[in-house]
Amino acid sequence: MIRPSRRALLGAGLALAAPRLALAQDNWPSRPIRLIVPFGAGTSTDIVSRLLTPKMSERLGQPIVVENRAGAGGVVGSDAVAKSAPDGYTLCMGSIASHSVNMSLMPNMPYDALKDFTAISLVTEAPNLLVVSPNVPAKTLPEFIDWAKKQSNGVSYASAGNGTSSHLAGELLKLKTGAPLVHVPYRSGAQAVTDVISGQVPMTIYQVTAVLPFVRDGKLKALAATSAQRLSMVPEVPTAIEQGVADFDVSAWHGFFGPARMPAPVRDKLYASLKEALFAPELQEQLKNQGLIPVAMAPGDFHPWLAKDIEKWREVVKISGAKAD
């Protein structure tokens, strides 16, 4: 009696499994999808997720359930996704913190943002404004830098916490201009902004929607936008680049991720539904009201873009000596 070899049996098993796998991908999604937000309710990452998912659900024919799983600057929720099955039913709305800055800021990371995830799409960018207290004697960014250099003990700047875009934007400004800026981390951006308004801290760099009402009321002075181009919400405020700070393009961002080794057909279906939803006129208006710029970046472009962003902030963290909380 001739017994089939182990290799032949394995080959036969794979041949039988292949049609089932293809069928599963063709039928995807056949049940609800879970989107883990690795930050708390009410954060910008949470807001983006809850605005986007109803539109995506309509196009995919299955509900997308948002689950907040905060902790360790986005690490807890992101790690749960990295370790989940790559079947398209567990996804993550990552951010500049969870999938870029943390790679160099935090020791002993449990995941690698480039190797342990499928990069599906960059979703939005969240530009910041550099604002100062009304009592700061500067009307432009160069005037602020000159004033800061004359202060014997340096000038403090407030941030929403170590590792946030507001923190590292301040460190990048310090590196590029030589201004003696001293970081003062807060537990939230709201607390940081409050103390700049009161004059306890002279400056912060924070999300445009959060600070703009205070700029309009004269409680803060906006000196620069930290984006590459002027912002439509405040076109009168020049960018830092326009004012002589080269390559100072600092925006927070949000991106759509799945676990590594997600099947390409599933990934592409997600990207197509996201892109279509993201550019629906009503959603664009909602995002604009939150100070968010919609960006649909294809998976093949998002992964190398992410690699460059990680390296950009790795250099800033290394030179500045920034530490995690």
C-alpha positions as CSV (number, residue, x, y, z in Angstrom):
1,M,0.0,0.0,0.0
2,I,1.4,3.4,-1.0
3,R,1.0,6.0,1.7
4,P,0.9,9.7,0.6
5,S,3.9,11.8,1.8
6,R,3.5,14.4,4.5
7,R,4.2,17.1,1.9
8,A,1.5,15.8,-0.4
9,L,-1.0,15.8,2.4
10,L,0.0,19.3,3.4
11,G,-0.4,20.4,-0.3
12,A,-3.8,18.9,-0.5
13,G,-4.9,20.6,2.7
14,L,-3.7,24.0,1.4
15,A,-5.5,23.4,-1.9
16,L,-8.7,22.7,-0.1
17,A,-8.2,25.7,2.2
18,A,-7.5,28.1,-0.6
19,P,-11.0,28.2,-2.0
20,R,-12.5,28.6,1.5
21,L,-10.1,31.6,2.2
22,A,-11.0,33.2,-1.1
23,L,-14.7,32.7,-0.4
24,A,-14.3,34.3,3.0
25,Q,-12.5,37.3,1.5
26,D,-15.2,37.6,-1.2
27,N,-17.9,37.6,1.4
28,W,-16.2,40.0,3.7
29,P,-17.7,41.6,5.7
30,S,-20.3,39.1,6.9
31,R,-20.5,40.3,10.5
32,P,-19.9,43.5,12.5
33,I,-16.5,45.1,12.5
34,R,-14.8,46.4,15.6
35,L,-12.8,49.7,15.4
36,I,-10.6,50.2,18.5
37,V,-9.8,53.8,19.4
38,P,-6.7,53.7,21.6
39,F,-7.6,56.9,23.3
40,G,-10.5,58.1,25.4
41,A,-14.0,59.4,24.4
42,G,-14.0,63.0,23.2
43,T,-10.4,63.0,21.9
44,S,-9.8,64.0,18.3
45,T,-9.1,60.3,17.4
46,D,-12.5,59.3,18.9
47,I,-14.3,62.1,17.1
48,V,-12.8,61.2,13.7
49,S,-13.8,57.6,14.2
50,R,-17.4,58.3,15.2
51,L,-17.8,60.7,12.3
52,L,-16.4,58.3,9.7
53,T,-17.7,54.9,10.7
54,P,-21.5,55.4,10.0
55,K,-20.6,56.4,6.4
56,M,-18.3,53.4,6.0
57,S,-20.9,51.1,7.5
58,E,-23.4,52.2,4.9
59,R,-21.0,51.3,2.1
60,L,-19.8,48.0,3.6
61,G,-23.2,46.7,4.7
62,Q,-22.1,45.9,8.2
63,P,-22.0,48.0,11.4
64,I,-18.6,49.3,12.6
65,V,-18.6,49.4,16.4
66,V,-16.2,51.9,18.0
67,E,-14.6,50.7,21.1
68,N,-12.4,53.0,23.3
69,R,-9.5,51.2,24.8
70,A,-7.2,54.0,26.2
71,G,-3.9,53.6,28.0
72,A,-0.2,54.3,27.8
73,G,-0.5,57.0,25.1
74,G,-2.4,54.8,22.7
75,V,-0.2,51.7,23.2
76,V,-2.8,49.5,25.0
77,G,-5.5,49.6,22.3
78,S,-3.1,49.5,19.4
79,D,-1.3,46.5,20.8
80,A,-4.7,44.7,21.1
81,V,-5.2,45.2,17.4
82,A,-1.7,44.2,16.5
83,K,-2.2,40.9,18.2
84,S,-5.7,40.2,16.8
85,A,-6.6,38.0,13.8
86,P,-5.9,39.7,10.4
87,D,-9.4,39.0,9.1
88,G,-10.6,42.6,8.8
89,Y,-12.9,42.4,11.8
90,T,-10.6,44.2,14.3
91,L,-9.2,47.5,13.2
92,C,-7.5,50.5,14.8
93,M,-7.8,54.3,14.3
94,G,-4.2,55.2,15.1
95,S,-2.5,58.6,15.5
96,I,0.8,60.4,15.4
97,A,1.3,59.3,19.0
98,S,0.3,55.6,18.9
99,H,1.9,54.8,15.5
100,S,4.8,57.3,15.1
101,V,6.1,59.3,18.1
102,N,5.8,56.3,20.5
103,M,8.2,54.3,18.4
104,S,11.1,56.4,19.7
105,L,9.6,58.0,22.8
106,M,8.7,54.9,24.7
107,P,11.1,52.1,25.7
108,N,10.1,48.5,25.3
109,M,7.2,49.0,22.9
110,P,5.2,45.8,22.5
111,Y,4.7,46.4,18.8
112,D,6.4,47.8,15.7
113,A,4.1,50.2,13.8
114,L,5.6,49.3,10.5
115,K,5.8,45.5,10.9
116,D,2.8,44.6,13.1
117,F,0.1,46.5,11.2
118,T,-1.4,46.8,7.8
119,A,-1.4,50.5,6.9
120,I,-4.8,51.1,5.2
121,S,-5.0,54.9,4.8
122,L,-4.1,58.2,6.3
123,V,-7.5,59.6,7.3
124,T,-7.1,63.2,8.5
125,E,-4.5,65.8,9.5
126,A,-5.0,68.1,12.4
127,P,-3.0,71.3,12.1
128,N,-2.0,73.5,15.0
129,L,-1.6,77.1,15.8
130,L,1.2,78.6,17.8
131,V,-0.4,81.0,20.3
132,V,0.9,83.2,23.0
133,S,-0.6,85.1,26.0
134,P,-1.8,88.7,25.2
135,N,1.0,90.1,27.5
136,V,3.8,88.6,25.4
137,P,5.3,91.5,23.5
138,A,5.3,89.9,20.1
139,K,3.0,90.1,17.0
140,T,5.0,87.7,14.8
141,L,6.9,84.5,15.2
142,P,10.3,86.1,14.5
143,E,9.5,88.8,17.2
144,F,8.6,86.0,19.6
145,I,11.9,84.1,19.0
146,D,13.9,87.4,19.4
147,W,12.1,88.1,22.7
148,A,12.6,84.5,24.0
149,K,16.3,84.7,23.3
150,K,16.6,87.8,25.5
151,Q,15.0,86.0,28.6
152,S,17.7,84.9,31.0
153,N,15.7,81.8,32.2
154,G,14.2,80.9,28.8
155,V,10.5,80.9,27.9
156,S,8.1,78.1,29.0
157,Y,5.7,76.5,26.6
158,A,2.7,74.4,27.6
159,S,1.7,71.1,26.0
160,A,-1.0,68.5,26.2
161,G,1.5,66.1,27.6
162,N,4.8,64.4,26.8
163,G,4.9,62.9,23.4
164,T,1.9,64.8,22.0
165,S,2.2,66.8,18.8
166,S,2.1,70.0,20.9
167,H,5.1,68.9,22.9
168,L,7.3,67.8,19.9
169,A,6.3,70.8,17.8
170,G,7.8,73.0,20.6
171,E,10.9,70.8,20.6
172,L,11.2,71.1,16.8
173,L,10.8,74.9,17.0
174,K,13.5,75.0,19.6
175,L,15.9,72.9,17.5
176,K,15.3,75.0,14.3
177,T,15.4,78.5,15.9
178,G,17.7,78.1,18.9
179,A,15.0,79.7,21.1
180,P,15.5,78.8,24.8
181,L,12.1,77.1,25.1
182,V,11.3,75.1,28.3
183,H,8.6,72.4,28.1
184,V,5.8,72.3,30.7
185,P,3.6,69.2,30.2
186,Y,0.0,69.2,31.3
187,R,-2.5,66.4,31.6
188,S,-4.7,67.8,28.9
189,G,-4.6,70.4,26.1
190,A,-7.5,72.3,27.8
191,Q,-5.4,72.8,30.9
192,A,-2.4,74.0,28.9
193,V,-4.5,76.5,27.0
194,T,-6.1,77.8,30.2
195,D,-2.7,78.6,31.7
196,V,-1.5,80.3,28.6
197,I,-4.7,82.5,28.6
198,S,-4.0,83.4,32.2
199,G,-0.4,84.3,31.4
200,Q,1.1,81.6,33.7
201,V,2.8,80.1,30.6
202,P,3.7,82.3,27.7
203,M,3.1,80.0,24.7
204,T,1.6,76.8,23.4
205,I,1.1,75.0,20.1
206,Y,-2.3,73.3,19.9
207,Q,-5.2,72.3,17.7
208,V,-6.7,75.2,15.8
209,T,-10.3,74.5,16.8
210,A,-9.4,74.5,20.5
211,V,-7.6,77.8,20.5
212,L,-9.4,79.7,17.7
213,P,-12.3,80.9,19.9
214,F,-9.9,82.5,22.3
215,V,-7.9,84.1,19.5
216,R,-11.2,85.6,18.2
217,D,-12.0,86.9,21.7
218,G,-8.5,88.5,22.1
219,K,-7.6,86.1,24.9
220,L,-4.7,84.6,22.9
221,K,-2.6,85.9,20.0
222,A,-2.0,83.6,17.0
223,L,1.5,84.0,15.7
224,A,1.8,81.1,13.3
225,A,0.1,78.1,11.7
226,T,2.3,74.9,11.9
227,S,1.1,73.5,8.6
228,A,2.7,73.7,5.2
229,Q,0.0,76.0,3.9
230,R,-2.2,78.7,5.6
231,L,-5.3,77.3,7.2
232,S,-8.7,78.1,5.7
233,M,-10.1,78.8,9.1
234,V,-7.5,81.5,9.8
235,P,-6.1,82.6,6.5
236,E,-4.7,85.8,8.0
237,V,-2.2,83.8,10.2
238,P,1.0,83.1,8.3
239,T,2.7,79.7,8.6
240,A,6.0,79.3,10.5
241,I,7.6,78.4,7.2
242,E,6.6,81.7,5.7
243,Q,8.2,83.4,8.7
244,G,11.5,81.8,8.1
245,V,11.4,78.4,10.0
246,A,12.3,76.0,7.2
247,D,10.4,72.7,6.9
248,F,8.3,73.3,10.0
249,D,5.3,71.3,9.0
250,V,3.8,69.8,12.2
251,S,0.3,68.5,12.2
252,A,-1.2,65.7,14.2
253,W,-2.8,63.0,12.1
254,H,-5.1,60.0,12.3
255,G,-4.7,56.8,10.3
256,F,-6.6,53.5,9.6
257,F,-4.8,50.3,10.5
258,G,-5.4,46.6,10.7
259,P,-3.2,43.8,12.0
260,A,-0.3,42.7,9.8
261,R,-0.9,40.2,7.0
262,M,-4.4,41.3,6.4
263,P,-5.6,40.0,3.0
264,A,-5.2,42.5,0.2
265,P,-8.8,42.2,-1.0
266,V,-10.1,43.0,2.5
267,R,-7.6,45.9,2.9
268,D,-8.6,47.3,-0.5
269,K,-12.3,47.1,0.3
270,L,-11.7,49.0,3.5
271,Y,-9.7,51.7,1.7
272,A,-12.4,52.1,-1.0
273,S,-15.2,52.5,1.5
274,L,-13.1,54.9,3.6
275,K,-12.2,57.1,0.7
276,E,-15.8,57.3,-0.6
277,A,-17.1,58.1,2.9
278,L,-14.3,60.6,3.7
279,F,-15.1,62.8,0.7
280,A,-18.9,62.9,1.1
281,P,-19.8,66.6,1.3
282,E,-21.6,66.4,4.6
283,L,-18.6,64.5,6.3
284,Q,-16.1,67.0,4.8
285,E,-18.1,69.8,6.5
286,Q,-18.2,68.0,9.8
287,L,-14.4,67.4,9.7
288,K,-13.8,71.0,8.8
289,N,-15.8,72.2,11.8
290,Q,-13.4,70.1,13.9
291,G,-10.3,71.6,12.3
292,L,-9.5,68.4,10.5
293,I,-8.3,68.1,6.9
294,P,-9.5,64.9,5.2
295,V,-6.8,62.9,3.5
296,A,-7.2,59.6,1.7
297,M,-3.8,58.0,1.1
298,A,-3.7,54.6,-0.6
299,P,-2.1,51.7,1.4
300,G,0.9,51.6,-1.0
301,D,1.7,55.3,-0.2
302,F,0.7,55.3,3.5
303,H,3.3,52.7,4.6
304,P,6.3,54.6,3.3
305,W,4.9,57.9,4.5
306,L,4.6,56.4,7.9
307,A,8.2,55.2,7.9
308,K,9.3,58.8,7.1
309,D,7.2,60.3,9.8
310,I,8.6,57.8,12.4
311,E,12.1,58.7,11.4
312,K,11.4,62.5,11.5
313,W,10.2,62.3,15.1
314,R,12.9,59.8,16.1
315,E,15.5,62.5,15.3
316,V,13.6,65.2,17.3
317,V,13.2,62.9,20.3
318,K,16.9,61.9,20.2
319,I,18.2,65.5,19.9
320,S,15.7,67.0,22.4
321,G,16.0,64.2,24.9
322,A,12.2,64.1,25.2
323,K,10.9,61.5,27.6
324,A,7.5,59.7,28.0
325,D,5.4,60.3,31.1
